[in-house]
Amino acid sequence: MSKLVNPHGSAVLKPLLLEGAALKAEQTRALSLAKINISSREAGDLIMMGIGGFTPLDGFMTRADWEGVCDGMKMASGLFWPIPITLSTDQLTADTIKEGDDIALFDPDRDEILATMTVTEKYTIDKPHECMQVYKTTDEKHPGVKMVLDQGDINLAGPVKVLSQGEFPTQYPDTYLTPAQTRELFKAKNWVKVAAFQTRNPMHRSHEYLAKIAVEICDGVLVHSLLGKLKPGDIPAEVRGEAIGTLIENYFVDNTVVQAGYPLDMRYAGPREALLHALFRQNYGCAFLIVGRDHAGVGDYYGPFDAHDIFDDIPKDALETQPLKIDWTFWCNKCEGMSSMKTCPHDASERLLLSGTKLRKMLSEGADVPDHFSRPEVLAILRKYYEGLSVEDNVEVKMSGHSAK
């Protein structure tokens, strides 16, 4: 019997991806169904349902689920869930679909039917209300808010049958792992207490320090990198994966870290997204989520440690996976090493504050990177990437919010 944390809300993982004869039959049937286009965010959510990352969901949420998640972080069944997982379409398309219909969910980016769905409900939502509850703002400059405001006006609810994992298994054969695979890997390594490190950036010295704190108190760390869509100016997953792999190889003890990736897009929902990160890391078998400064944030929409505080505001039994809350970390010249606000007594003038945004800005502008900001092997990989970008592709990185400090 596994000693790893249980999947969320279930004794076992509940992947919705069909296999074998059932998959072939449903793929054939899907060709005869009405097709609706889905967004990149919805496609990522579908694939997570397919691989069991969103256990125990069986499909896209109803209006009662949407309302409960927005207002109280729980579905109509009472299951804890911090962010709505919904599917939308435009009014014209929705008018052609009746409740009880089966439809094919088509991903235009991949030119592929990702799933079939039985529509159990059609409903409208108050988009600004969702934005205020989940993102704490209705500012369209917030990328997550823009995602919600741009989605169709009609939501469709119902169970899904997932037919594909998209390009992830072939594009990232060394890092893309399903929850079942990470759990098997942890068991093979005799890891029970596993901490997840969430990242959408290559790891600089602060990230390395956070992971090493977790290594000290856990059996191992899962460096879990987002493989879905980011905002312009972020570093692509292939480059990030190479940089992280190089860091692990050169600066971590053997058999203490596993690098893997997962198929979601970033929502940049700050505290609420930190809870979602903990929830699906529970499905991946992780007992802890490392939560540092401005987790899953963007700009200055959230306080630097709001993602710490939100874990104190949810019921104690909401999640088995718990946060490892770590203070602001930096290089201190006086300490001659990495430190945090809790361990370093020295003046701010002695501190080199690190952030992924700062690093991207310096590299995109060809500027010198201060000593102790990032490991030289990692910098070499990132510099090569930026040197290969065209002027058009080298998006200006703007400093704002906590990253500007």
Secondary structure, DSSP 8 states (H G I E B T S, - for coil): ---S---TTSSS----B--HHHHHHHHHHHTTSEEEE--HHHHHHHHHHHHTTTTT--EE--HHHHHHHHHHSB-TTS-B-SS---EEE-HHHHTT--TT-EEEEEETTTTEEEEEEE--EEE---HHHHHHHHHS---TTSHHHHHHHHS-SEEEEEEEEE---TTHHHHSTTTB--HHHHHHHHHHTT--SEEEEEESS---HHHHHHHHHHHHHSSEEEEEEE-S---TTS--HHHHHHHHHHHHHHHS-TTSEEEEEE-------THHHHHHHHHHHHHTT-SEEEE-TTTT--TTSS-TTHHHHGGGSS-TTS-SSEEEE---EEEETTTTEEEETTT--S-GGGEEE--HHHHHHHHHTT----TTSS-HHHHHHHHHHHHT--TTTS------GGGG-
